[in-house]
Amino acid sequence: SPKPCGMGTEPIQFRHDRRPGDDQLIVDLHRLGYAVEGDRFGEAFCEFVAETVAEAQLDKSGRSRVWFAELDEKAVGCSALVDRGEVGQLRWVVLLPEARGKGAGRKLVDLALDHSRSCGHSEVFLETTDGLASSMAIYERLDFQTTDSHVERLWHGDGVHITMTLKL
């Protein structure tokens, strides 16, 4: 059953059951959640997200899982843990502006990390880019360490590709 989070009369609920349209929902949440981050998170970014969701094949492995944060039965965020064998990959962490500041972002990441531990992973890695202070603050508070940072061609042109790792 969904788990509540946050204070107030409308708690944020979390689900991980797969429903029709969830893959597109991940893309749509990125479109809405990253719109405030600037032009580099436009349509090419959403196409990139769609490609990564397809590659992950979330319905093929019980070890890979996506979580959705819901407010009034509307999805307001998501995160995922993609099984990569000995390690897990934290993916698609996004929260819409109206759901921020209630602890839901941290809860989404914690759910993925707990699942990774239950899968027996030795570590979790994530890939991100510069300029995302809210996400980076969560990762750093959880002791993710930057293991690589370099400029490369991203969906919007040249950008900083950051890899972070957390030992479990």
TILUMFI-221611 format. One record per residue (C-alpha): residue in one letter; x, y, z negated. Coordinates in steps of 0.25 Angstrom, whole numbers, plus 5000, padded with zeros to 4 digits. Layout:
N
<rec><res>A</res><X>X</X><Y>Y</Y><Z>Z</Z></rec>
...
// end
This chain:
168
<rec><res>S</res><X>5000</X><Y>5000</Y><Z>5000</Z></rec>
<rec><res>P</res><X>5005</X><Y>5014</Y><Z>5002</Z></rec>
<rec><res>K</res><X>5013</X><Y>5021</Y><Z>4991</Z></rec>
<rec><res>P</res><X>5010</X><Y>5035</Y><Z>4987</Z></rec>
<rec><res>C</res><X>5021</X><Y>5046</Y><Z>4986</Z></rec>
<rec><res>G</res><X>5022</X><Y>5060</Y><Z>4982</Z></rec>
<rec><res>M</res><X>5013</X><Y>5069</Y><Z>4973</Z></rec>
<rec><res>G</res><X>5000</X><Y>5075</Y><Z>4976</Z></rec>
<rec><res>T</res><X>4986</X><Y>5070</Y><Z>4979</Z></rec>
<rec><res>E</res><X>4990</X><Y>5064</Y><Z>4993</Z></rec>
<rec><res>P</res><X>5002</X><Y>5055</Y><Z>4991</Z></rec>
<rec><res>I</res><X>5010</X><Y>5050</Y><Z>5002</Z></rec>
<rec><res>Q</res><X>5008</X><Y>5035</Y><Z>5005</Z></rec>
<rec><res>F</res><X>5018</X><Y>5026</Y><Z>5012</Z></rec>
<rec><res>R</res><X>5015</X><Y>5014</Y><Z>5021</Z></rec>
<rec><res>H</res><X>5024</X><Y>5004</Y><Z>5028</Z></rec>
<rec><res>D</res><X>5014</X><Y>4996</Y><Z>5035</Z></rec>
<rec><res>R</res><X>5015</X><Y>4996</Y><Z>5050</Z></rec>
<rec><res>R</res><X>5003</X><Y>5002</Y><Z>5058</Z></rec>
<rec><res>P</res><X>5000</X><Y>5005</Y><Z>5073</Z></rec>
<rec><res>G</res><X>5007</X><Y>5018</Y><Z>5077</Z></rec>
<rec><res>D</res><X>5017</X><Y>5018</Y><Z>5066</Z></rec>
<rec><res>D</res><X>5029</X><Y>5019</Y><Z>5076</Z></rec>
<rec><res>Q</res><X>5023</X><Y>5031</Y><Z>5082</Z></rec>
<rec><res>L</res><X>5019</X><Y>5037</Y><Z>5068</Z></rec>
<rec><res>I</res><X>5034</X><Y>5037</Y><Z>5065</Z></rec>
<rec><res>V</res><X>5037</X><Y>5045</Y><Z>5077</Z></rec>
<rec><res>D</res><X>5026</X><Y>5054</Y><Z>5075</Z></rec>
<rec><res>L</res><X>5030</X><Y>5057</Y><Z>5060</Z></rec>
<rec><res>H</res><X>5044</X><Y>5060</Y><Z>5066</Z></rec>
<rec><res>R</res><X>5038</X><Y>5070</Y><Z>5076</Z></rec>
<rec><res>L</res><X>5030</X><Y>5077</Y><Z>5065</Z></rec>
<rec><res>G</res><X>5040</X><Y>5076</Y><Z>5053</Z></rec>
<rec><res>Y</res><X>5052</X><Y>5081</Y><Z>5061</Z></rec>
<rec><res>A</res><X>5045</X><Y>5092</Y><Z>5069</Z></rec>
<rec><res>V</res><X>5050</X><Y>5102</Y><Z>5058</Z></rec>
<rec><res>E</res><X>5064</X><Y>5098</Y><Z>5060</Z></rec>
<rec><res>G</res><X>5066</X><Y>5104</Y><Z>5073</Z></rec>
<rec><res>D</res><X>5066</X><Y>5102</Y><Z>5088</Z></rec>
<rec><res>R</res><X>5076</X><Y>5091</Y><Z>5088</Z></rec>
<rec><res>F</res><X>5065</X><Y>5082</Y><Z>5082</Z></rec>
<rec><res>G</res><X>5056</X><Y>5083</Y><Z>5094</Z></rec>
<rec><res>E</res><X>5051</X><Y>5073</Y><Z>5104</Z></rec>
<rec><res>A</res><X>5064</X><Y>5067</Y><Z>5107</Z></rec>
<rec><res>F</res><X>5065</X><Y>5064</Y><Z>5092</Z></rec>
<rec><res>C</res><X>5052</X><Y>5057</Y><Z>5092</Z></rec>
<rec><res>E</res><X>5056</X><Y>5049</Y><Z>5104</Z></rec>
<rec><res>F</res><X>5068</X><Y>5044</Y><Z>5096</Z></rec>
<rec><res>V</res><X>5060</X><Y>5041</Y><Z>5084</Z></rec>
<rec><res>A</res><X>5051</X><Y>5032</Y><Z>5092</Z></rec>
<rec><res>E</res><X>5062</X><Y>5025</Y><Z>5098</Z></rec>
<rec><res>T</res><X>5068</X><Y>5022</Y><Z>5085</Z></rec>
<rec><res>V</res><X>5055</X><Y>5017</Y><Z>5080</Z></rec>
<rec><res>A</res><X>5053</X><Y>5008</Y><Z>5092</Z></rec>
<rec><res>E</res><X>5068</X><Y>5003</Y><Z>5090</Z></rec>
<rec><res>A</res><X>5065</X><Y>4999</Y><Z>5075</Z></rec>
<rec><res>Q</res><X>5054</X><Y>4989</Y><Z>5079</Z></rec>
<rec><res>L</res><X>5047</X><Y>4992</Y><Z>5065</Z></rec>
<rec><res>D</res><X>5036</X><Y>4981</Y><Z>5067</Z></rec>
<rec><res>K</res><X>5047</X><Y>4970</Y><Z>5070</Z></rec>
<rec><res>S</res><X>5054</X><Y>4969</Y><Z>5057</Z></rec>
<rec><res>G</res><X>5048</X><Y>4969</Y><Z>5043</Z></rec>
<rec><res>R</res><X>5061</X><Y>4975</Y><Z>5038</Z></rec>
<rec><res>S</res><X>5059</X><Y>4988</Y><Z>5045</Z></rec>
<rec><res>R</res><X>5048</X><Y>4996</Y><Z>5040</Z></rec>
<rec><res>V</res><X>5042</X><Y>5010</Y><Z>5041</Z></rec>
<rec><res>W</res><X>5035</X><Y>5018</Y><Z>5030</Z></rec>
<rec><res>F</res><X>5025</X><Y>5030</Y><Z>5032</Z></rec>
<rec><res>A</res><X>5021</X><Y>5040</Y><Z>5022</Z></rec>
<rec><res>E</res><X>5007</X><Y>5044</Y><Z>5023</Z></rec>
<rec><res>L</res><X>4999</X><Y>5056</Y><Z>5018</Z></rec>
<rec><res>D</res><X>4984</X><Y>5056</Y><Z>5019</Z></rec>
<rec><res>E</res><X>4986</X><Y>5043</Y><Z>5028</Z></rec>
<rec><res>K</res><X>4994</X><Y>5051</Y><Z>5037</Z></rec>
<rec><res>A</res><X>5009</X><Y>5047</Y><Z>5040</Z></rec>
<rec><res>V</res><X>5018</X><Y>5058</Y><Z>5035</Z></rec>
<rec><res>G</res><X>5031</X><Y>5051</Y><Z>5035</Z></rec>
<rec><res>C</res><X>5039</X><Y>5038</Y><Z>5038</Z></rec>
<rec><res>S</res><X>5052</X><Y>5031</Y><Z>5036</Z></rec>
<rec><res>A</res><X>5057</X><Y>5017</Y><Z>5040</Z></rec>
<rec><res>L</res><X>5067</X><Y>5006</Y><Z>5037</Z></rec>
<rec><res>V</res><X>5072</X><Y>4999</Y><Z>5049</Z></rec>
<rec><res>D</res><X>5079</X><Y>4986</Y><Z>5047</Z></rec>
<rec><res>R</res><X>5093</X><Y>4986</Y><Z>5053</Z></rec>
<rec><res>G</res><X>5097</X><Y>4972</Y><Z>5048</Z></rec>
<rec><res>E</res><X>5106</X><Y>4974</Y><Z>5036</Z></rec>
<rec><res>V</res><X>5103</X><Y>4989</Y><Z>5035</Z></rec>
<rec><res>G</res><X>5090</X><Y>4997</Y><Z>5036</Z></rec>
<rec><res>Q</res><X>5088</X><Y>5010</Y><Z>5044</Z></rec>
<rec><res>L</res><X>5079</X><Y>5021</Y><Z>5038</Z></rec>
<rec><res>R</res><X>5071</X><Y>5027</Y><Z>5049</Z></rec>
<rec><res>W</res><X>5061</X><Y>5038</Y><Z>5052</Z></rec>
<rec><res>V</res><X>5060</X><Y>5045</Y><Z>5039</Z></rec>
<rec><res>V</res><X>5051</X><Y>5057</Y><Z>5041</Z></rec>
<rec><res>L</res><X>5041</X><Y>5064</Y><Z>5033</Z></rec>
<rec><res>L</res><X>5031</X><Y>5075</Y><Z>5038</Z></rec>
<rec><res>P</res><X>5032</X><Y>5089</Y><Z>5032</Z></rec>
<rec><res>E</res><X>5019</X><Y>5087</Y><Z>5024</Z></rec>
<rec><res>A</res><X>5024</X><Y>5075</Y><Z>5017</Z></rec>
<rec><res>R</res><X>5038</X><Y>5080</Y><Z>5013</Z></rec>
<rec><res>G</res><X>5042</X><Y>5084</Y><Z>4999</Z></rec>
<rec><res>K</res><X>5033</X><Y>5072</Y><Z>4992</Z></rec>
<rec><res>G</res><X>5044</X><Y>5062</Y><Z>4992</Z></rec>
<rec><res>A</res><X>5039</X><Y>5054</Y><Z>5004</Z></rec>
<rec><res>G</res><X>5051</X><Y>5055</Y><Z>5012</Z></rec>
<rec><res>R</res><X>5060</X><Y>5049</Y><Z>5001</Z></rec>
<rec><res>K</res><X>5049</X><Y>5038</Y><Z>4999</Z></rec>
<rec><res>L</res><X>5049</X><Y>5034</Y><Z>5014</Z></rec>
<rec><res>V</res><X>5064</X><Y>5033</Y><Z>5013</Z></rec>
<rec><res>D</res><X>5063</X><Y>5025</Y><Z>5000</Z></rec>
<rec><res>L</res><X>5053</X><Y>5015</Y><Z>5006</Z></rec>
<rec><res>A</res><X>5063</X><Y>5012</Y><Z>5017</Z></rec>
<rec><res>L</res><X>5075</X><Y>5011</Y><Z>5008</Z></rec>
<rec><res>D</res><X>5067</X><Y>5001</Y><Z>4999</Z></rec>
<rec><res>H</res><X>5063</X><Y>4993</Y><Z>5011</Z></rec>
<rec><res>S</res><X>5077</X><Y>4993</Y><Z>5016</Z></rec>
<rec><res>R</res><X>5082</X><Y>4987</Y><Z>5002</Z></rec>
<rec><res>S</res><X>5071</X><Y>4977</Y><Z>5003</Z></rec>
<rec><res>C</res><X>5076</X><Y>4972</Y><Z>5016</Z></rec>
<rec><res>G</res><X>5090</X><Y>4970</Y><Z>5010</Z></rec>
<rec><res>H</res><X>5097</X><Y>4981</Y><Z>5018</Z></rec>
<rec><res>S</res><X>5111</X><Y>4986</Y><Z>5013</Z></rec>
<rec><res>E</res><X>5109</X><Y>5000</Y><Z>5018</Z></rec>
<rec><res>V</res><X>5099</X><Y>5009</Y><Z>5025</Z></rec>
<rec><res>F</res><X>5104</X><Y>5019</Y><Z>5036</Z></rec>
<rec><res>L</res><X>5097</X><Y>5031</Y><Z>5043</Z></rec>
<rec><res>E</res><X>5099</X><Y>5040</Y><Z>5054</Z></rec>
<rec><res>T</res><X>5095</X><Y>5054</Y><Z>5054</Z></rec>
<rec><res>T</res><X>5100</X><Y>5068</Y><Z>5059</Z></rec>
<rec><res>D</res><X>5104</X><Y>5081</Y><Z>5053</Z></rec>
<rec><res>G</res><X>5094</X><Y>5092</Y><Z>5049</Z></rec>
<rec><res>L</res><X>5084</X><Y>5083</Y><Z>5041</Z></rec>
<rec><res>A</res><X>5087</X><Y>5088</Y><Z>5027</Z></rec>
<rec><res>S</res><X>5075</X><Y>5081</Y><Z>5020</Z></rec>
<rec><res>S</res><X>5078</X><Y>5067</Y><Z>5026</Z></rec>
<rec><res>M</res><X>5093</X><Y>5069</Y><Z>5023</Z></rec>
<rec><res>A</res><X>5090</X><Y>5073</Y><Z>5008</Z></rec>
<rec><res>I</res><X>5082</X><Y>5060</Y><Z>5006</Z></rec>
<rec><res>Y</res><X>5093</X><Y>5052</Y><Z>5012</Z></rec>
<rec><res>E</res><X>5104</X><Y>5058</Y><Z>5004</Z></rec>
<rec><res>R</res><X>5096</X><Y>5057</Y><Z>4991</Z></rec>
<rec><res>L</res><X>5095</X><Y>5042</Y><Z>4994</Z></rec>
<rec><res>D</res><X>5110</X><Y>5041</Y><Z>4996</Z></rec>
<rec><res>F</res><X>5110</X><Y>5039</Y><Z>5011</Z></rec>
<rec><res>Q</res><X>5124</X><Y>5042</Y><Z>5016</Z></rec>
<rec><res>T</res><X>5128</X><Y>5048</Y><Z>5029</Z></rec>
<rec><res>T</res><X>5136</X><Y>5038</Y><Z>5036</Z></rec>
<rec><res>D</res><X>5136</X><Y>5045</Y><Z>5050</Z></rec>
<rec><res>S</res><X>5133</X><Y>5058</Y><Z>5055</Z></rec>
<rec><res>H</res><X>5136</X><Y>5063</Y><Z>5070</Z></rec>
<rec><res>V</res><X>5131</X><Y>5071</Y><Z>5081</Z></rec>
<rec><res>E</res><X>5125</X><Y>5062</Y><Z>5092</Z></rec>
<rec><res>R</res><X>5114</X><Y>5063</Y><Z>5103</Z></rec>
<rec><res>L</res><X>5100</X><Y>5062</Y><Z>5096</Z></rec>
<rec><res>W</res><X>5086</X><Y>5063</Y><Z>5101</Z></rec>
<rec><res>H</res><X>5087</X><Y>5079</Y><Z>5102</Z></rec>
<rec><res>G</res><X>5102</X><Y>5080</Y><Z>5107</Z></rec>
<rec><res>D</res><X>5114</X><Y>5080</Y><Z>5098</Z></rec>
<rec><res>G</res><X>5112</X><Y>5079</Y><Z>5083</Z></rec>
<rec><res>V</res><X>5118</X><Y>5073</Y><Z>5070</Z></rec>
<rec><res>H</res><X>5115</X><Y>5058</Y><Z>5068</Z></rec>
<rec><res>I</res><X>5116</X><Y>5055</Y><Z>5054</Z></rec>
<rec><res>T</res><X>5117</X><Y>5040</Y><Z>5048</Z></rec>
<rec><res>M</res><X>5115</X><Y>5038</Y><Z>5033</Z></rec>
<rec><res>T</res><X>5116</X><Y>5025</Y><Z>5025</Z></rec>
<rec><res>L</res><X>5111</X><Y>5021</Y><Z>5012</Z></rec>
<rec><res>K</res><X>5116</X><Y>5008</Y><Z>5005</Z></rec>
<rec><res>L</res><X>5105</X><Y>5000</Y><Z>4998</Z></rec>
// end
